Protein backbone atom coordinates (compact mmCIF):
# COMPACT_ATOMS: atom_id res chain seq x y z
CA UNK A 1 0.00 0.00 0.00
CA UNK A 2 2.76 2.44 0.93
CA UNK A 3 4.66 1.59 -2.27
CA UNK A 4 1.55 2.24 -4.38
CA UNK A 5 1.01 5.57 -2.64
CA UNK A 6 4.65 6.48 -3.16
CA UNK A 7 4.43 5.59 -6.87
CA UNK A 8 1.27 7.65 -7.31
CA UNK A 9 2.84 10.61 -5.53
CA UNK A 10 6.04 10.34 -7.54
CA UNK A 11 4.08 10.10 -10.82
CA UNK A 12 1.94 13.10 -9.89
CA UNK A 13 4.91 15.30 -9.05
CA UNK A 14 6.77 14.22 -12.17
CA UNK A 15 3.77 15.06 -14.36
CA UNK A 16 3.29 18.35 -12.52
CA UNK A 17 6.92 19.31 -13.11
CA UNK A 18 6.84 18.27 -16.77
CA UNK A 19 3.56 20.06 -17.39
CA UNK A 20 4.87 23.27 -15.84
CA UNK A 21 8.29 23.18 -17.45
CA UNK A 22 7.51 22.04 -20.98
CA UNK A 23 3.91 22.86 -21.76
CA UNK A 24 2.73 25.78 -19.69
CA UNK A 25 5.87 27.86 -19.14
CA UNK A 26 6.19 28.98 -22.77
CA UNK A 27 2.77 28.35 -24.24
CA UNK A 28 0.29 31.20 -23.85
CA UNK A 29 -2.42 29.16 -25.62
CA UNK A 30 -2.32 26.45 -22.95
CA UNK A 31 -2.02 29.07 -20.20
CA UNK A 32 -5.16 30.78 -21.45
CA UNK A 33 -7.30 27.73 -22.22
CA UNK A 34 -6.32 25.18 -19.55
CA UNK A 35 -6.02 24.97 -15.79
CA UNK A 36 -2.50 23.68 -15.13
CA UNK A 37 -3.39 21.86 -11.91
CA UNK A 38 -6.50 20.25 -13.37
CA UNK A 39 -4.59 19.08 -16.44
CA UNK A 40 -1.74 17.74 -14.30
CA UNK A 41 -4.27 15.71 -12.32
CA UNK A 42 -5.99 14.42 -15.48
CA UNK A 43 -2.70 13.43 -17.07
CA UNK A 44 -1.55 11.76 -13.86
CA UNK A 45 -4.78 9.76 -13.75
CA UNK A 46 -4.26 8.62 -17.33
CA UNK A 47 -0.74 7.44 -16.58
CA UNK A 48 -1.74 5.60 -13.39
CA UNK A 49 -2.20 2.44 -15.43
CA UNK A 50 1.60 2.22 -15.60
CA UNK A 51 3.83 1.16 -12.74
CA UNK A 52 6.46 3.72 -11.82
CA UNK A 53 9.03 1.52 -13.57
CA UNK A 54 6.94 1.40 -16.76
CA UNK A 55 6.29 5.12 -16.56
CA UNK A 56 9.97 5.96 -16.14
CA UNK A 57 10.79 3.70 -19.10
CA UNK A 58 8.64 5.76 -21.49
CA UNK A 59 10.89 7.54 -23.96
CA UNK A 60 10.95 11.33 -23.41
CA UNK A 61 9.73 12.05 -26.95
CA UNK A 62 6.91 9.54 -26.58
CA UNK A 63 5.90 11.03 -23.23
CA UNK A 64 6.01 14.55 -24.67
CA UNK A 65 3.92 13.49 -27.68
CA UNK A 66 1.34 11.82 -25.45
CA UNK A 67 1.02 14.80 -23.14
CA UNK A 68 0.99 17.24 -26.08
CA UNK A 69 -1.92 15.31 -27.56
CA UNK A 70 -3.85 15.33 -24.30
CA UNK A 71 -3.34 19.06 -23.80
CA UNK A 72 -4.25 19.95 -27.39
CA UNK A 73 -7.45 17.88 -27.28
CA UNK A 74 -8.49 19.48 -23.99
CA UNK A 75 -7.66 22.99 -25.17
CA UNK A 76 -9.53 22.52 -28.45
CA UNK A 77 -12.55 21.04 -26.68
CA UNK A 78 -12.62 24.08 -24.42
CA UNK A 79 -12.58 26.40 -27.40
CA UNK A 80 -15.91 25.04 -28.61
CA UNK A 81 -17.59 26.15 -25.39
CA UNK A 82 -16.53 29.74 -26.13
CA UNK A 83 -18.41 29.87 -29.45
CA UNK A 84 -21.70 31.66 -29.98
CA UNK A 85 -24.61 29.69 -31.42
CA UNK A 86 -23.96 31.26 -34.84
CA UNK A 87 -20.29 30.27 -34.69
CA UNK A 88 -21.29 26.72 -33.70
CA UNK A 89 -23.54 26.54 -36.77
CA UNK A 90 -20.65 27.65 -39.00
CA UNK A 91 -18.34 25.13 -37.30
CA UNK A 92 -20.86 22.29 -37.69
CA UNK A 93 -21.39 23.15 -41.36
CA UNK A 94 -17.64 23.12 -41.97
CA UNK A 95 -17.21 19.78 -40.22
CA UNK A 96 -20.11 18.26 -42.13
CA UNK A 97 -18.82 19.68 -45.42
CA UNK A 98 -21.84 21.90 -46.08
N, C-alpha and C positions, 0 to 999 in steps of 0.2 A: 504493500500500500504506500509506504513512504517513498519507495523507488518510483512508483507511478506518479505520485505527486511531484517529486523532484523533476521527472522527465517533462511533465506538463508545464511546470514553472519555467524550466530551462527553455523549452520550445517557445513559450509565450514571450519571454524576454528576448530571445533571439529574433523572433518575428517582429517584435516591437522595435528593436534596434535596426533591423534591416529596413523595415517600413519607413522609419524616420530618416535614416541615412540615405537610402537610395531612391525612394519614391516620393516622399513628401518634401524633403529639404529643398529640392530644386525644381519642383513641378507645381506651378501656380494652379494649373487645371485641377490636379488632385487636391490641392489645398482648399480650393474653392468648393469643389463638388462633394468631397468625402470627409467624414469624421475619422481622423487618424486612429483614435483609440477603438472606435467601433470596427474599423477595417482590420486593425491588428487582431482584435478578438475573433472576427470572422475567419481570417486567414489561419489563425492558430487552431480554431476548431476544425477547419478543413484538413490541416496537417496532423491532427491528433491520431489519424489512422495509422501513422508511421510510429515505430519505436524511435527513441532518440538516436539510436545507432543508424537506423534506416534514414531518418531525417538528415543527420549529419553527413550521410553518404551521398546525398543528392548533389549533383554537380552544380556549381554556382550559377552557371548560365541557365541550366534547367530550372533552378529555383527562381531565378530572376524572371524568366519567361512565364513561369506559372503564376507568380505574384503579379506581374504586369497584366496578364490576362484577367485575373480576378479584379484588379483595380479598375481596369478599363471597362469591363462589363458593368461593374457597380456604378462607375461614374456616368456611363452612357445611359444606364437605366434611370438614374436620377435626373438626367437631363429631360427625359420625356415628361416627368412630373411638372417641369417648369413651363411647358407649352400651353398656350391658350387653346381653346376648342377649335378655332380656325386653323391654327398651326398643326394640331393633331390631325385634322382632316387632310391637310396638305401632305403631312408625313405619311398617313395611311395610304393616300393615293399614290405616292411615290413608291412605297413598298410594294403595293399591289400592281404597279405598272400602269396605272390609269393615266 
